[in-house]
Amino acid sequence: MTHHTERPCAAHGWTSYRYAGRYGTIMIGATSTQDALNEANRSLTDGVASIDRLEIWNAQTGLYEKVKV
C-alpha cells in the first residue's frame, strides 16, 4: 500500500495538489492552481508559497507532477 501523500486526496469535483512544506507534505484539494497556492499559503508558518514546490495529480499516469507555469 502506498503512503497517503502518494495518492489523490481531494473530494470529487476538486483537483488534488500537494505542496512540499517546511515540515512535510501539505495535501490540498482545489479548483485551480491559484486556489491551491492560496491554500498552501494558509498552511505555511513562514514565507509565501511558490509554484515550484506545488505538484498536481495526473489521473492518467497515477502520479503527482510539477505544476507547469
VMD Tcl script that draws the C-alpha trace (Angstrom):
set ca {
  {0.00 0.00 0.00}
  {1.31 3.45 -0.87}
  {1.65 6.34 1.54}
  {-1.31 8.76 1.58}
  {0.87 11.56 0.17}
  {1.33 9.47 -2.99}
  {-2.42 9.25 -3.69}
  {-5.04 11.88 -4.58}
  {-6.87 13.18 -1.51}
  {-9.26 15.75 -2.97}
  {-13.02 15.26 -2.84}
  {-14.99 14.66 -6.03}
  {-15.09 17.77 -8.21}
  {-11.79 19.15 -6.91}
  {-8.25 18.64 -8.17}
  {-5.68 17.08 -5.86}
  {-2.46 19.03 -5.27}
  {0.39 18.62 -2.83}
  {2.88 21.18 -1.60}
  {6.34 20.47 -0.20}
  {6.16 22.42 3.04}
  {8.89 23.03 5.59}
  {7.61 20.31 7.92}
  {6.25 17.89 5.35}
  {3.76 17.48 2.56}
  {0.62 19.61 2.56}
  {-2.27 17.87 0.79}
  {-4.66 20.27 -0.97}
  {-7.96 19.96 -2.80}
  {-8.51 22.99 -5.03}
  {-10.37 24.25 -8.09}
  {-7.31 25.79 -9.76}
  {-3.57 26.19 -9.38}
  {-4.04 29.69 -7.93}
  {-6.57 28.32 -5.45}
  {-4.04 25.61 -4.45}
  {-1.34 28.25 -3.89}
  {-3.75 30.27 -1.74}
  {-4.47 27.18 0.36}
  {-0.75 26.41 0.67}
  {-0.18 29.97 1.92}
  {-2.81 29.42 4.63}
  {-0.89 26.34 5.83}
  {2.61 27.83 5.86}
  {4.05 29.19 9.08}
  {6.60 31.37 7.33}
  {7.17 32.77 3.86}
  {5.00 32.65 0.77}
  {4.07 29.55 -1.25}
  {5.94 29.21 -4.54}
  {4.69 27.34 -7.58}
  {7.96 25.39 -7.94}
  {7.05 23.39 -4.78}
  {3.50 22.62 -5.93}
  {2.51 19.36 -7.65}
  {-0.76 18.31 -9.30}
  {-2.27 14.82 -9.55}
  {-2.32 13.34 -13.06}
  {-5.10 10.74 -13.18}
  {-3.79 9.30 -16.46}
  {-0.36 8.39 -15.06}
  {-1.43 7.94 -11.43}
  {1.38 10.24 -10.26}
  {1.90 13.76 -8.98}
  {3.68 16.09 -11.44}
  {5.23 19.53 -11.12}
  {2.76 22.28 -12.00}
  {3.63 23.76 -15.37}
  {3.81 27.54 -15.36}
}
mol new
graphics top color blue
foreach p $ca { graphics top sphere $p radius 0.5 }
foreach p [lrange $ca 0 end-1] q [lrange $ca 1 end] { graphics top cylinder $p $q radius 0.2 }
display resetview
